[in-house]
Amino acid sequence: MESEKRLSTKIDATVPTAARMYDHYLGGKDNYAVDRAACEELDKVVPSTRALALNNRRFLQRVVRTLAGEHGIRQFLDHGSGLPTQDNVHQVAQGIDPASRVVYVDNDPMVLVHGRALLEQNERTAVIQADLRETDQIFSHPDTQRLIDFSQPVAVLFNSVFHCIPDSDTEGPLSVIARVVEQLVPGSFLVMCQLVSEDPEVRKFVTDFMDQATQGHWGRVREQKDVAEWFAGMEILDPGLVEVSTWRPDSEVAPRQLTQEWIEFGGVGRLL
């Protein structure tokens, strides 16, 4: 596959990655000193990041449970899935129906190694290494074709990942979404959220810091209005586009962001 050939299969422990930093924030062990150091520096300006990451993960679990349990979705395509942790998409979906199928997509070689080891005995789940912008290659990948029937509704997940790619006429979020929508049938869902801030100084600091730390593997922190544009033409499930900890919360017990300098913002859209 062309996109896989362009991606590195070597794990570089000298450069932070968003996936490993996220893993550290979630309390995982699949990260390096360089990732933890980057998190420490980031926390100096945006100290709410750990709570934000935990709430984002819980949002993903609630969304999958809602789509599988209330809307009968049995196919999930998870872009930028990150390192495996507890209650992954396939565990939540297959807990509702063991026949549910899940394809994880990530460009980080460490995700590929750990994910394939974890899922070796799960025939209804696969992990592929690809850039989330390579829509045609992802949708035509043999594992995707084996597990996903695109003549039936699919839930496509872009959970906390679009801030990792810059704006572009051909490869920015709006272009990626348009290409994905073209291949889905009505009744499919898109789950999309990303880091946003209404403070221009926060947006600039985090964007510049992460771009430098990851050596260019970053896009930008956006505003709420940017995320709203992604859902144009879709039916947005209640409660709409929100800070993700407030999307159908299970209870009032959740990590609290002590500061609101940035938030994870998004929701779920259904194709009409």
C-alpha positions as semicolon CSV with decimal commas, in nm:
position;residue;x (nm);y (nm);z (nm)
1;M;0,000;0,000;0,000
2;E;0,150;0,333;-0,109
3;S;0,071;0,531;0,208
4;E;0,215;0,258;0,429
5;K;0,540;0,262;0,231
6;R;0,583;0,632;0,301
7;L;0,528;0,587;0,674
8;S;0,816;0,494;0,900
9;T;0,804;0,153;1,062
10;K;1,080;0,250;1,307
11;I;0,986;0,364;1,656
12;D;1,179;0,684;1,736
13;A;1,221;0,732;2,111
14;T;1,387;1,072;2,065
15;V;1,087;1,261;1,922
16;P;0,753;1,291;2,104
17;T;0,439;1,170;1,931
18;A;0,082;1,276;2,001
19;A;-0,020;0,910;2,048
20;R;0,243;0,844;2,315
21;M;0,178;1,175;2,491
22;Y;-0,192;1,087;2,501
23;D;-0,101;0,746;2,639
24;H;0,097;0,912;2,919
25;Y;-0,194;1,140;3,007
26;L;-0,421;0,836;3,028
27;G;-0,182;0,665;3,269
28;G;-0,042;0,422;3,013
29;K;0,309;0,278;2,999
30;D;0,369;0,283;2,624
31;N;0,558;0,612;2,618
32;Y;0,913;0,740;2,659
33;A;1,092;1,002;2,866
34;V;1,076;1,245;2,573
35;D;0,695;1,214;2,565
36;R;0,665;1,270;2,938
37;A;0,897;1,571;2,918
38;A;0,683;1,723;2,642
39;C;0,371;1,672;2,855
40;E;0,543;1,842;3,148
41;E;0,626;2,146;2,938
42;L;0,276;2,158;2,792
43;D;0,123;2,143;3,139
44;K;0,300;2,463;3,237
45;V;0,072;2,662;3,007
46;V;-0,232;2,432;2,973
47;P;-0,249;2,246;3,306
48;S;-0,592;2,098;3,239
49;T;-0,463;1,861;2,970
50;R;-0,469;1,536;3,172
51;A;-0,833;1,583;3,275
52;L;-0,912;1,682;2,918
53;A;-0,755;1,360;2,785
54;L;-0,942;1,142;3,034
55;N;-1,273;1,309;2,953
56;N;-1,210;1,269;2,582
57;R;-1,152;0,897;2,623
58;R;-1,473;0,861;2,821
59;F;-1,659;1,056;2,551
60;L;-1,538;0,807;2,291
61;Q;-1,662;0,515;2,499
62;R;-2,005;0,675;2,549
63;V;-2,035;0,754;2,180
64;V;-1,954;0,398;2,074
65;R;-2,195;0,258;2,332
66;T;-2,467;0,495;2,208
67;L;-2,414;0,418;1,840
68;A;-2,399;0,043;1,896
69;G;-2,673;0,022;2,157
70;E;-2,924;0,280;2,037
71;H;-2,859;0,303;1,663
72;G;-2,756;-0,052;1,576
73;I;-2,417;0,038;1,432
74;R;-2,195;-0,268;1,397
75;Q;-1,908;-0,122;1,193
76;F;-1,651;0,128;1,321
77;L;-1,358;0,288;1,139
78;D;-1,140;0,467;1,395
79;H;-0,892;0,720;1,252
80;G;-0,597;0,819;1,470
81;S;-0,691;0,552;1,723
82;G;-0,379;0,587;1,937
83;L;-0,225;0,326;2,162
84;P;-0,450;0,053;2,304
85;T;-0,588;0,124;2,648
86;Q;-0,881;-0,001;2,854
87;D;-1,229;-0,008;2,699
88;N;-1,117;0,041;2,341
89;V;-1,373;0,085;2,063
90;H;-1,387;-0,287;1,983
91;Q;-1,432;-0,381;2,350
92;V;-1,725;-0,143;2,391
93;A;-1,889;-0,233;2,059
94;Q;-1,835;-0,607;2,090
95;G;-1,960;-0,593;2,447
96;I;-2,296;-0,497;2,298
97;D;-2,274;-0,729;1,996
98;P;-1,977;-0,966;1,955
99;A;-2,029;-0,951;1,578
100;S;-1,927;-0,582;1,568
101;R;-1,628;-0,507;1,344
102;V;-1,366;-0,242;1,405
103;V;-1,073;-0,112;1,198
104;Y;-0,819;0,108;1,374
105;V;-0,603;0,348;1,171
106;D;-0,290;0,523;1,297
107;N;0,038;0,643;1,147
108;D;0,245;0,572;1,461
109;P;0,442;0,245;1,421
110;M;0,419;0,183;1,797
111;V;0,038;0,176;1,767
112;L;0,068;-0,083;1,491
113;V;0,296;-0,310;1,695
114;H;0,098;-0,295;2,018
115;G;-0,240;-0,301;1,848
116;R;-0,171;-0,606;1,634
117;A;-0,030;-0,794;1,933
118;L;-0,341;-0,714;2,136
119;L;-0,583;-0,808;1,859
120;E;-0,407;-1,116;1,728
121;Q;-0,692;-1,344;1,834
122;N;-0,975;-1,105;1,741
123;E;-1,083;-1,178;1,385
124;R;-1,338;-0,895;1,379
125;T;-1,083;-0,624;1,455
126;A;-0,777;-0,498;1,268
127;V;-0,511;-0,227;1,294
128;I;-0,363;-0,066;0,986
129;Q;-0,083;0,188;0,958
130;A;-0,185;0,482;0,743
131;D;-0,205;0,858;0,738
132;L;-0,565;0,959;0,813
133;R;-0,557;1,184;0,504
134;E;-0,510;0,885;0,272
135;T;-0,882;0,811;0,248
136;D;-0,873;0,600;-0,069
137;Q;-0,592;0,381;0,064
138;I;-0,764;0,335;0,400
139;F;-1,100;0,244;0,250
140;S;-0,944;0,006;-0,005
141;H;-0,705;-0,161;0,240
142;P;-0,758;-0,541;0,247
143;D;-0,840;-0,539;0,619
144;T;-1,093;-0,260;0,574
145;Q;-1,253;-0,441;0,281
146;R;-1,261;-0,764;0,481
147;L;-1,432;-0,615;0,784
148;I;-1,637;-0,316;0,666
149;D;-1,938;-0,336;0,435
150;F;-1,980;0,015;0,297
151;S;-2,324;-0,064;0,158
152;Q;-2,437;-0,056;0,523
153;P;-2,411;0,229;0,778
154;V;-2,067;0,281;0,932
155;A;-1,947;0,495;1,222
156;V;-1,631;0,680;1,121
157;L;-1,437;0,821;1,414
158;F;-1,205;1,123;1,412
159;N;-1,170;1,150;1,787
160;S;-0,923;1,416;1,902
161;V;-0,711;1,382;1,590
162;F;-0,779;1,663;1,341
163;H;-0,559;1,902;1,540
164;C;-0,271;1,681;1,423
165;I;-0,313;1,792;1,060
166;P;-0,287;2,143;0,914
167;D;-0,545;2,317;0,699
168;S;-0,510;2,245;0,330
169;D;-0,730;2,252;0,022
170;T;-0,664;1,882;-0,040
171;E;-0,556;1,736;0,294
172;G;-0,717;1,950;0,566
173;P;-1,009;1,831;0,781
174;L;-1,281;1,961;0,547
175;S;-1,128;1,779;0,249
176;V;-1,082;1,456;0,445
177;I;-1,441;1,468;0,568
178;A;-1,573;1,531;0,217
179;R;-1,386;1,229;0,079
180;V;-1,510;1,007;0,362
181;V;-1,872;1,119;0,326
182;E;-1,864;1,036;-0,046
183;Q;-1,808;0,670;0,040
184;L;-2,072;0,632;0,312
185;V;-2,441;0,554;0,287
186;P;-2,714;0,758;0,460
187;G;-2,753;0,655;0,821
188;S;-2,378;0,647;0,875
189;F;-2,224;0,856;1,152
190;L;-1,918;1,077;1,188
191;V;-1,774;1,133;1,534
192;M;-1,549;1,439;1,535
193;C;-1,387;1,648;1,804
194;Q;-1,060;1,830;1,855
195;L;-0,873;2,064;2,086
196;V;-1,008;2,418;2,063
197;S;-0,950;2,747;2,239
198;E;-1,114;3,084;2,209
199;D;-0,791;3,244;2,337
200;P;-0,559;3,331;2,045
201;E;-0,251;3,324;2,269
202;V;-0,327;2,969;2,384
203;R;-0,393;2,858;2,027
204;K;-0,061;3,001;1,913
205;F;0,144;2,863;2,202
206;V;0,013;2,507;2,183
207;T;0,022;2,497;1,803
208;D;0,382;2,621;1,793
209;F;0,494;2,403;2,084
210;M;0,346;2,080;1,947
211;D;0,463;2,151;1,595
212;Q;0,819;2,194;1,719
213;A;0,805;1,906;1,969
214;T;0,672;1,655;1,715
215;Q;0,894;1,787;1,434
216;G;0,608;1,896;1,216
217;H;0,354;1,623;1,291
218;W;0,093;1,871;1,402
219;G;-0,177;2,095;1,262
220;R;-0,327;2,359;1,485
221;V;-0,555;2,425;1,777
222;R;-0,878;2,559;1,627
223;E;-1,190;2,743;1,737
224;Q;-1,538;2,607;1,800
225;K;-1,666;2,764;1,479
226;D;-1,410;2,563;1,279
227;V;-1,540;2,236;1,424
228;A;-1,900;2,338;1,353
229;E;-1,814;2,369;0,981
230;W;-1,724;2,001;0,966
231;F;-2,083;1,897;1,043
232;A;-2,247;2,095;0,763
233;G;-2,537;1,902;0,609
234;M;-2,549;1,642;0,887
235;E;-2,807;1,581;1,157
236;I;-2,626;1,645;1,485
237;L;-2,725;1,414;1,768
238;D;-2,832;1,569;2,096
239;P;-2,692;1,750;2,288
240;G;-2,522;1,904;1,984
241;L;-2,163;2,022;1,960
242;V;-2,029;2,059;2,312
243;E;-1,731;2,024;2,542
244;V;-1,709;1,647;2,532
245;S;-1,745;1,575;2,905
246;T;-2,099;1,714;2,876
247;W;-2,199;1,482;2,588
248;R;-2,453;1,246;2,750
249;P;-2,251;1,199;3,071
250;D;-2,301;0,877;3,265
251;S;-2,285;1,063;3,595
252;E;-2,155;1,377;3,757
253;V;-1,838;1,192;3,857
254;A;-1,573;1,283;3,601
255;P;-1,230;1,445;3,602
256;R;-1,279;1,818;3,638
257;Q;-1,090;2,065;3,428
258;L;-0,970;2,319;3,680
259;T;-0,901;2,563;3,399
260;Q;-1,069;2,616;3,062
261;E;-0,783;2,755;2,856
262;W;-0,863;2,488;2,600
263;I;-1,126;2,218;2,571
264;E;-1,207;1,912;2,364
265;F;-1,505;2,015;2,150
266;G;-1,722;1,821;1,909
267;G;-2,007;1,575;1,872
268;V;-2,175;1,319;1,649
269;G;-2,331;1,376;1,307
270;R;-2,558;1,145;1,107
271;L;-2,558;1,146;0,728
272;L;-2,900;1,211;0,578
